[in-house]
Amino acid sequence: MSLYQRLNDGDESGTGALAGHANRDPILNEIRQRVHGLLIDELGPVLYDRRMSEDELRRRVHSALQSALAQERTPLSASDKAQLIQDVSDDILGYGPIDKLLRDEDVSEIMVNGPDQIYVERSGKLSTEDIHFVDEGHLRRVIDKIVAQVGRRIDESSPLCDARLPDGSRVNAIISPLATGGPYLTIRKFSADPLHIDDLIRFGTLNVAAARFLQACIVGKLNIVISGGTGTGKTTALNVLSSFIPDDERIITVEDAKELQLNQDHVLSLETRPPNVEGKGEVTIRDLVRNTLRMRPDRIVVGECRSGEALDMLQAMNTGHDGSLTTLHANTPRDALARMETLVLMAGYDLPVRAIREQMSSAIDVIVQLQRLRDGSRRVTHITEVAGMEGEIITLQDVFLLDFAAGVDQQGRFVGELKPSGVRPKFTQKLADNGIRLGPEIFSPSLSQQPPASGGRR
């Protein structure tokens, strides 16, 4: 029995469960289930033959689908037949009713709150979609298909899972008994063509002066933490800033599920592994960060610090691995330091708070704070220097700040942009020693409007 057959056999409710869905034609749903089963029986292992091209597989599926529909005795209108072909094709070749949302470039996030309720995010705003799964079993089969593609599993013993689609889109799934109205599926999409710094400038995430400043920080091998809440664009910003790393450096990325899309030649991507059915074999972010130190990295890029790996990241930053980057969840630069302090304590060592703060103040050079504003836009609100210690307190000074006082326009969009605070950061001398000089125009209101290069030294 093939994997796909086992996944489909997992729904023992039959078509009787469809009767409760008043907004659907139960006859069409029954035909859809029956035709779907016929195709699985007929094609079987062909669906997983990696030697077959996608176009050839699609032709085989469509041919078998036409044959299966020809055997149906229930009269179907042309529109019903076309809809059935589309639905069954999406189920077998794609991800069911959400397949068209995954192809929609305007959709940035898909939230499936059970089989009957699907929300999407467009331009930072949520809206509901008039599409549905047939039943919980149908949604569960799609989840199983996504999870199986990356070698992970989801079942009653492990009812939640992080995975990714082939294009790198992040997937989170949670099923019963944890999801009482589920299953629930959340997909954060990533563009097949990664965003570049000029895209962020065009979106208003930051301006030219701030982009030039951050480019100098990356090329000058400063350690940068990107901070923000959920959905603020931290991973996108990390991907864009990482593109500034010169091509002649060895970059090692560490992530829970691979999302970063770096274009440099010398990139090694590491991904965590969950425990197996016996609870063994888990490889954590912390294990991978420690391992990177033995791989001769020029740069270490950690997708997100969320536990004890923060201590290993700080140790790496303080022991010659300059130019490292990571992200973490926090609402302000000051909160980012407090959260980093908490994460270090999660490593299990009873370290004095002052020792942790001294490690942070010497390791971290810049905090880039992101926020999703009320109008749905994602903006860099602070670019802050970690200036050192004063007594027990880490000193911060803002280099750029978002001008909230500019207000909003008639459409409710924030019109303010990042403005320099007028303070030259202390690390400008370190950058100058590395041959990177920041002119006074970067820190003045009259800024050059030429975007920075996509990478390398300026």
N, C-alpha and C positions, 0 to 999 in steps of 0.2 A: 504494500500500500504506500503510495507516494505521500510526501509531506503535505501537499495541498489537500489530498483526500482526507488525511487525518484531521487537518484543520476544519474542513467542511463537515466531517462526521461529528465534530465536537458539538454541533447544534442539534440537540435531540428534540427540540420543541416542534419541529415540522412546520407546516404552513398554517396549522390551527392558530398559532400565535398572531397571525396576520389579521385575524378577524377584528381585533380590538383597535385597528388603525383605520378610523373612519375616513381619513383624508386620502386613502389609497384605494385602488381597485384590487380587491383580494384575488380576483381571477388572474389579473396580470402578474401579481406577485407570485402566485402559485406556478404559473407558466415559467416565470423567470427562474424560480428555484429549480424546477424540473429540467429546463434547458441547461442551466448551469451545471447540474449534476451529470447530464448526458455528455457535456463537453469535457468535464474532468475525467469521466470514465473512458472517453474515446482518445483524448490526447495524452493523459497521464504524464509519463516522464518527459514528453516533448516540451512541456512547459518549463522544464529546468535544464534543458540541453543547452549548455553555454556555447556549443559550437554553432548553434543556429543564430543567425542575425535577427535583430529586432523586427525588421521588415518582413522577413520570412515567417517568423513566429506569428506576427499579426495576420499575415495572409492565411496561415493554417487555421488560426482561431476563427477568422471571419468565414472561411469556407466551411468549417465544421458547424459554425453557428447557423449559417444559411441552411445546411442540411437538417440540423435539428429542428429548426422552425418549420421546414417543409413537412415534417412528420406530425406537426401539431394539428389536431382536428378543430381546435377552437378558432372560429373566424376572428381575424385581427384586421383592423384598419391599417392603412399605410403608415399613419403617424404612430400607432401603437407598436407596430412591427419595428419601425425605426428606433423608437425609444427602447424597446427590448434589446435590440442589437447593441445600442450604445451602452445600456446598463450592464449587460452581461460582459461586453468587451472590457468595460472599466473594471468590473469585478475581477476578471481573470488576468488582464494585462496590466491593470493599474490598481487603484485604491478605492474602487467603488464610487459613490456619489461625490466624494471630495476630490476626485481626480481633476475635475475642471477647475476647482479652486486652486489646486496646486499649479495648474498651468496659467492661472490669472496673475499677471505680473503686478497688478495693483494690490493684491492681497498680500499682507505681510505676516499675518498670523491666522491660524485656523483653530477654533475651539469647539470640540464636539462634546456637548453635555448630554450624552446618551443618544440613542438612535433617532430621536425626534427633534433635537434642538441643536442647531449648528450656528455658531457666530464666527464672524471674520473681522479682522482689523484692516481698514483701508485709511491711509493718511492719518494714522494715529487714533481713528475713531472706530468704535465697535458698532456692528450692525448684524441683524439676523439674516440668514439665508433660507429661502424656501426650498430646501432640499432635505431629504431624510434617508436614513438607512431603513432597510426592510424591518429589522428587529434587532434585538441585542446580539443574537447569534451572528448576524451579518456584520455588525460593527466589530464584534470580537474576532471574526475571521480576518478582517482588514488589519486589526492590531497585530494578530499573530503573524501575518505575512510581513509586516514592517519589521517586527522584532526578529523574526527568523533570518531576515536578509543580512543582519549584522551579527549573527551568531549569539543572540541573547534569547532569553525566555521570559514568559510571563504566565503564571498559573496561580493556583490558590496558595501554594507555599511561598511564592514570590510575586505578590499581586501588583507591584509597581515596577516600572522600568523606564530608563532613559535610553534612547536609541537615536538613530539618524537615518535619513533617506539617502539614496545614492548621490543626490546633489548637495549633501551636507546639511540639509535642513534639520533642525533639532526637534526631536519627538519625545514627548512624555506621555506614558499611558498608565492608567490605574484602573483596576478591575475589582469586582466583588471578591471578598467581603468588605474591602476598604471603601469602594465606591458604591454607596447604597442606591444611587439612581443611575449608575453608569451602565457600561464602561465609559470612562472619560478619556479623551484623546486631545492633546494639545500639540500643535505643530507650529514652530517658528521658522518661517521660510528664510532661505538665504539665496541671494541672486546667483544664477549660474555665472554671471560676469561680475566679479567682486567690485565693490565700490572703491573709488579712488578719492584722493584728497579734494580734487576739484568738484566731485559730486557732493561731498559734505559742505563745501563752501557754497555750492549752488542751493543746497537745501537750507542753508542758514544755520547749520549745526555749529559752525565756527567761521571766522573770517580769515582773510589772507594773512594778516599780521600774526594771528595766533597760529595759523598753519605753518608759517615760516619759523616761528619760535619753536614749535614742537618738532619740526624737522631738524632744527639745529640740536635740540636736546637728544633726539634719537641718534643722529650721526655722531654726536659728541659723547655717546655712551653713558648718558645719565640713566639712572634707574627710575622707572615711571610706574605708578599705580593708577589705574583707571577705575574710578569709583562711581557708583550710581545705583539707583533702585532697579527693580525688575522691569525689563522692557524698555530701558532707557537708551539702549544701543551700545552697551559696553563692548560686546564682542565685535561689532562692526567697527567701532573706534580702534580696538586693539588690532584688528586686521589691517586697517588703513595705516595706522602708525607703524606697524611692523613692516609695511612696504618700503619705509624709508631706510631700513637696515641695508647697508651696502652689500653688493652681490658677492664680495670676496670673503664674507664671514660665514662661519658654520653656525647654523641656527637649529636649536632643538625645541620643539613645541611639546607641551604636555597638556592633555585635555581629558575630560571624562568621555566625551564623544567628539570626534574630530569635526571641527567647524572652521578653523582658520584655513585660509586659502592664500598662502604666500607664494609669490612668483619667483623668488630667488632660486638659484640652482642648488645651493647646498642647504637643504632643509630636511631635517629628520623629524617625523611626527610620531609621537608616542600616545597611546590611548589606554585608559584603565580597563581592567577586566573584572566583572562581578564574580562572586563566588559561584561554584557549580552547585548541582542539586544536593551534594553532601555538605555544602557550606564551606568548601575548601577552594583554594586556588585564586582567591581574590588578590588583585594587584591595585593598590590605591594610588592616588595622585602623589602622596608623600613618598611611596616606594619609587615612583618614576622620577620625581625631582631629585631624590638622593642618587639614583642611578645616572642621571644626566651629568653629574659631576665627574663621572668616570669616562665620559664620552668626548672629552676635550671640546666643550662648547665655547663659542665666542659669545653667543647670546642664548639665554634661557627665556622662553615665552610660556608662561603658565596661563591656561585659559581662564581659570578662576581659583583663587584661594578661598577655601571655605572650611578648613580644619587645620590640623597640626602641621600641614605642609607649609604654612606661613613661616614657621620657625626655620625650616630648611631653605625657604626662599630668601629670607633675610640673611642667613648664614652665607648663601651663595653670593648675594649682592655685596657682602662685606669681605669676601675672600677672593677678589679678583675677577668676578664675573659681572663686570660693569655692563650697563646697557640692557639689563633684564627688564621684562615687562610682565605685568599681571593685572587682573581685575579683581574687585571684590564689591560686595553689596554694602552701601552706606549712603546716607543722604547728604552729607556735607564732608569737606576735607577733614575737619576735626573729628567727625564721627568715623571716618575711614581709619584714622589712627587708633581710635578707641576700639574699633572692631578688629583691627590687626593685632592689637594687644591681647584681646580675648582669644583670637585664633591661636596665637603663640602659646597661651596657657593651655589650650586644648591639646597640645603636643604631649602633655603628661609630665612635664618637668616643673618643679616648684621653683620657678625663677623669680627673683625680686623684680618688682615693677620698674624700678629705676634701670635695672640692667636691660630689660626689654625695651624701654623707651630710648636708651642710649643706642641699642642696636638699630632701632627704627630710624632715629634721627641721623645716624651715619650711613644707613643703607639706602633710604628712600630720598630721592632728590626732588621729584615733582609728583603732584597729585592732580589728575585731570578729572574734574567732577562733571558728570552728565545728569540731566534731568529731563523728564518728559513733562512738558508744560500743558496747561489747561487746553490749549488749542490743538493738542495732539502732536506738536512738533517736538523733536528731540534736540536739545541744545547743550553745548558745553557752557556751564555757568561759572566755573572757576578753573583757572590754571594757577596752582598754588605751589610755592617753593617751601620745602621743609628746610628751615634755616639753621636748625641746631637746637641746643638745650639751654634753657634758662632755669636753673634750679631743678625742680622736678617736672617742669613743663616743656614740651616740645614746641618750639617757636615756628609759626607759620606766617608767611606773607604772600598775599595775593599778587600775582603778576598781571593777570587778566580777570575781569569780572563782567558778567552779563549785566547790561543796563536795563534793569526792570522798570526804572522810572520813565522810560520812553513810552510806556503804555501799549495800547493795542489799537489796531486799525478798525475800520467799519465792519470787517468780517470777523473780528474777534481774534485776529492773529497778533502775536507779540512782535513789535517792530524793533525792539532793542537788539543790540548786538554786543559782542565782546569788546570791551574797551580796556586799554592798558591802565594800570593803577599809577603809573609813573615811577614805580620802583624797579630798579635794575637788580635782578637776583644775584646773590653772592657767587653762584656757580658760573657766571659769565667769564670769570678769570680762568676757570678750569677749561671752559670751551675754547677760550683764546689760546691756551697752552696747547690745545689739540688742533690749532689752525682754523678754528671756527669763530668768526667775529660777528657779533650782533650789533648792527648799527643803531644809532639813537632813534632812527625812524620807526623801529619796531615798537618802541615804548612811548611813542608820541601819538597824538590824535591824527596827524596827517600821515597816513600809511600808504605804502605802495600797494597797488592792486594787482600785481603780477602773482599768479599762484605759484607755489613751490614746485620743484621738480618731483618726479615720482620716486626718487630715491637717490642715494649717493651724496657726495660732499658738495657744498655750495661755497 
